[in-house]
Structure formats: C-alpha cells, structure tokens
C-alpha cells in the first residue's frame, strides 16, 4: 500500500508498493522479494537513495499485481489495462466532512475524462467512490490495484456518495487506448436479446461470480486442450473465488458435460437453481482439477 513515491512518471502509473529494508542495489531490479520460508511476495523495483546505492528503503511490486500482468503477457503478449476514466485522490478528514461522510473513507473523483467509462455510467466530478464490487475503498492506490485485476469491457459496480446521498453505478471499463468502449445503456441494464450470448462472446456467470470467454489458440496449446472455455474474471469474495477458481483456468466440463463455448456453459448453469451444486473439471496442461460450487441467489 505504499504510494506517493512518484517512481513512475507515466500517465497511467499505479503506485502500490511493498516497502522493505532488504538491500536493493542497482542490478537487483526485477529480482524477487521472498519471505524467510521462500514465498515470492514481490518483484524488487527501486530504492530511496541520495547516493545511488542502498540506504535502507527498498520498494517492490506486490506479487498479486505481478500475477495479473504475467497472465496477460502469456495469453496475449501485452498488458490489457482497463480504465474507469477519472482523476482521483484519497479522502482525508476535511474531504469527508465536506462530502457529508460519517467517517473518513473512499476516493474522491476530481475529474472525469470526456467520453470515458465513468462519464457514460453517470459518475461526476465531486462524487466519492465508496466501494468497488463490494470491496470498501480506502485509497486511490488501492482502487488502481483493484482495477488492474480487471480487463477492458469488464463490468464493475461502484457505490458512490453524492451530496450526502448514496447510489450505485454500473461501469463498463474501457481500454487504455479506448479500443474497447462501454456497452450501450440497453445492454448495460440487461436487454433480453443479450440473455443468450453467441459462442464467440464471453458469458458472465453471476450466480457463481466469474466470466468465461472462448479459448484462444495460445490457451489451447498451453493447456493441451482442444475445447473448453477460459476464465477471464473472478469476482472478489464470490463463490468461484472461495472455491479456488482462478483467472486463466480452462473449464472443460460442467455438470459432467463437455463445454465447447461460453454460451453452452451458461446454458448448463442457467438450468440450475440457487442451492444446486455444479462440478467443474479444469485442465492445466497435464493435470486436471475438480472444483464444486454452490449456486448463489443472484439477488444477494
């Protein structure tokens, strides 16, 4: 959670570092930061120094951020960054009082980019973002780290406070280059014509909390499969996350039936009711994994 270092001058920089007393000298950047038990927890990136050598303050990129980037590079050869399209700052005590908040929480929207996902969703300058997909927001760097786990065209739900009144906005994230834009209002609200996705479209499994997309040729090759679907998003605190489903997993069977595309998977899930348990078979190169999940009520 260490930020405010200005180590990266890029327009879309994310500042969310682990601060460490471990020696990080020139040439150590890109090396691992490990615990004493050998767990990789970060990638060493910088030092705070006046001499150019170690002075006691090192900074590493947290491994959860690294994992997201690695998956993108493996699957697509590039990092697919998503954007809300806002300029933000962490709320302090004065901001909280000015915005009629009962406690110091959230992230203040200072500006909204014209034509951005935020503008299309109705977010305005002066709004306070309180949580994202149910996760309370405590700082601007935390919000950036949460968005990093998403991809362009993902839908996120943001609870905001405006003039002391709370409301929720559904935001379809855009890409950094605006190659992918938000869906129109009809689709965002759930147009019945979109209830049956085609075999080439991603499918959102809301009752379990994950999204599946068609398999890429790279994913087929890397996982030694000819058919299945690729998990592209897992909602925090969802049944899918709790049961161990992860982004990048390949689902080859659901309810013991082979799955060839997202529409087929969605059809199997939609035939179930809340409380039913579905068994998924995952494939990862030479290994298989069985994961069972209980369907949740979409309203909850």
Secondary structure as UniProt FT lines:
FT   TURN            11..12
FT   STRAND          17..20
FT   TURN            26..27
FT   TURN            29..30
FT   STRAND          32..34
FT   TURN            36..37
FT   STRAND          40..47
FT   STRAND          58..62
FT   HELIX           63..76
FT   STRAND          82..83
FT   STRAND          86..90
FT   HELIX           93..98
FT   TURN            99..100
FT   STRAND          107..112
FT   TURN            114..115
FT   HELIX           117..121
FT   TURN            125..126
FT   STRAND          128..132
FT   TURN            133..134
FT   STRAND          135..136
FT   HELIX           140..148
FT   TURN            152..153
FT   STRAND          155..162
FT   TURN            163..164
FT   STRAND          165..172
FT   STRAND          174..175
FT   TURN            176..177
FT   HELIX           185..188
FT   HELIX           192..194
FT   TURN            199..200
FT   STRAND          203..205
FT   TURN            206..209
FT   STRAND          210..214
FT   HELIX           217..223
FT   STRAND          229..234
FT   TURN            236..237
FT   HELIX           239..242
FT   TURN            243..244
FT   TURN            247..248
FT   STRAND          250..254
FT   TURN            255..256
FT   STRAND          257..258
FT   HELIX           262..270
FT   TURN            274..275
FT   STRAND          277..284
FT   TURN            285..286
FT   STRAND          287..294
FT   TURN            298..299
//
